[in-house]
Amino acid sequence: MRSFASLAALIRQAMVMTPFSHIGLFTKPNDTRVDKTLHQLHEFLIQRGLHVHCDRNAGIILGLPTMPTDVLAQHIDLAIVVGGDGTLLGAGRLLADHEVPIIGINLGRLGFLVDISPDEALTQLEEIFNGQYKEEPRFVLHADVIREDAIIGSGDALNDVVLHVRNEVRMIEFTTRVDGHFVNTQRADGLVITTPTGSTAYALSSGGPIMHPSLQAIALVPICPHTLSDRPLVINNQSLIEVHLCEDRDIPARLSFDGQNNIELESGDLLRIHTRPEKVRLLHPQSYDYFHILREKLHWGVQL
């Protein structure tokens, strides 16, 4: 058996090798399922001699001081999100300015983004802290809403920007341009502008393609278009997308960012969407396999 001195030396060596020292903990609010995992995670981090910082939700559960997310992002070099994809989407948008790498521990449902299970979390985190991980950059969309030549609202999205009808079961009419080129005028329930990250979300249920995360592409996916000829369109992610709500069809509409933030729209509004230069940096265990995630989450090959 190793002596206490040799074990202590190994721990000190591991602490020196760790590429991260200030860890931010993020979690979903009002969900007691995260409590046990969060406490285990906090104890693991403290035992490694790491500095732990908490967002408001994690701080309440752990009984630790908290700080606003924009301040927290300036004090950490790694974020660990405990929750579901929605929790990671929210944290990712807030951390994108600082390009802080993110690890996701899945306590949600599908878990396309939060790919570490609670049962394997400490083992896989040990590997990541020892420098054994895969890093995957994901680009973020930014959208401005322009009304009478003035920007009335803006937002960012890691998954998708969605134009959709508000409060009524009626179609909206809109014109789409890409890099100044006219694409088409559509009548539909809306339009999903999705990144590869969001291609397995709302866009997929609307008939859009699954795009590998490494693709530098955006898909425009109409929602229930009023013609059989409309199909999803995949374009370069450096393109500027403009969507203009037709003025002669006054249907209340809304623009949603990752399904979490909204801007109310009026006829005549112009939407201008492009990618941000900053990336969201996701960290995965070395064993991460995107196609395994697809098979598992979408139940490919399951005999019914």
SULJOPE-V24300 format. One record per residue. N is the residue number from 0. RES is the residue in one small letter. PSI is psi as a letter, one per 20 degrees, with the letter a starting at -180 (* if undefined). Layout:
((N RES PSI) (N RES PSI))
This chain:
((0 m q) (1 r q) (2 s r) (3 f h) (4 a g) (5 s h) (6 l g) (7 a h) (8 a h) (9 l g) (10 i g) (11 r h) (12 q g) (13 a h) (14 m h) (15 v h) (16 m h) (17 t p) (18 p i) (19 f q) (20 s h) (21 h o) (22 i p) (23 g p) (24 l p) (25 f q) (26 t r) (27 k q) (28 p q) (29 n l) (30 d o) (31 t i) (32 r h) (33 v i) (34 d g) (35 k g) (36 t h) (37 l g) (38 h g) (39 q g) (40 l g) (41 h g) (42 e g) (43 f g) (44 l g) (45 i g) (46 q h) (47 r i) (48 g k) (49 l q) (50 h p) (51 v p) (52 h q) (53 c q) (54 d r) (55 r g) (56 n g) (57 a h) (58 g h) (59 i g) (60 i g) (61 l i) (62 g k) (63 l r) (64 p q) (65 t r) (66 m q) (67 p q) (68 t h) (69 d h) (70 v g) (71 l g) (72 a h) (73 q i) (74 h i) (75 i q) (76 d j) (77 l p) (78 a p) (79 i p) (80 v p) (81 v o) (82 g b) (83 g a) (84 d h) (85 g h) (86 t g) (87 l h) (88 l g) (89 g g) (90 a h) (91 g g) (92 r g) (93 l h) (94 l i) (95 a h) (96 d h) (97 h i) (98 e l) (99 v p) (100 p q) (101 i p) (102 i p) (103 g p) (104 i p) (105 n o) (106 l k) (107 g b) (108 r f) (109 l g) (110 g l) (111 f h) (112 l g) (113 v n) (114 d j) (115 i p) (116 s q) (117 p h) (118 d h) (119 e j) (120 a g) (121 l h) (122 t g) (123 q h) (124 l h) (125 e g) (126 e g) (127 i g) (128 f i) (129 n j) (130 g j) (131 q n) (132 y r) (133 k p) (134 e p) (135 e o) (136 p p) (137 r p) (138 f r) (139 v q) (140 l q) (141 h p) (142 a p) (143 d q) (144 v p) (145 i p) (146 r p) (147 e l) (148 d j) (149 a q) (150 i o) (151 i i) (152 g q) (153 s r) (154 g r) (155 d q) (156 a p) (157 l h) (158 n f) (159 d q) (160 v p) (161 v p) (162 l p) (163 h r) (164 v q) (165 r p) (166 n i) (167 e q) (168 v m) (169 r q) (170 m q) (171 i q) (172 e p) (173 f q) (174 t p) (175 t p) (176 r q) (177 v o) (178 d k) (179 g i) (180 h p) (181 f p) (182 v f) (183 n r) (184 t p) (185 q q) (186 r p) (187 a r) (188 d i) (189 g a) (190 l p) (191 v p) (192 i o) (193 t q) (194 t r) (195 p h) (196 t g) (197 g j) (198 s i) (199 t j) (200 a c) (201 y h) (202 a h) (203 l g) (204 s i) (205 s j) (206 g j) (207 g r) (208 p q) (209 i p) (210 m p) (211 h q) (212 p h) (213 s i) (214 l p) (215 q m) (216 a q) (217 i q) (218 a p) (219 l o) (220 v o) (221 p q) (222 i o) (223 c l) (224 p q) (225 h l) (226 t q) (227 l i) (228 s i) (229 d p) (230 r q) (231 p q) (232 l p) (233 v p) (234 i r) (235 n q) (236 n i) (237 q j) (238 s q) (239 l p) (240 i p) (241 e p) (242 v p) (243 h p) (244 l p) (245 c p) (246 e h) (247 d j) (248 r n) (249 d n) (250 i p) (251 p p) (252 a r) (253 r q) (254 l p) (255 s q) (256 f o) (257 d k) (258 g j) (259 q h) (260 n q) (261 n q) (262 i p) (263 e p) (264 l q) (265 e r) (266 s q) (267 g i) (268 d q) (269 l p) (270 l p) (271 r o) (272 i p) (273 h r) (274 t q) (275 r q) (276 p h) (277 e q) (278 k q) (279 v p) (280 r o) (281 l p) (282 l p) (283 h q) (284 p r) (285 q h) (286 s j) (287 y p) (288 d o) (289 y h) (290 f h) (291 h h) (292 i g) (293 l g) (294 r g) (295 e g) (296 k h) (297 l j) (298 h l) (299 w p) (300 g i) (301 v p) (302 q p) (303 l *))
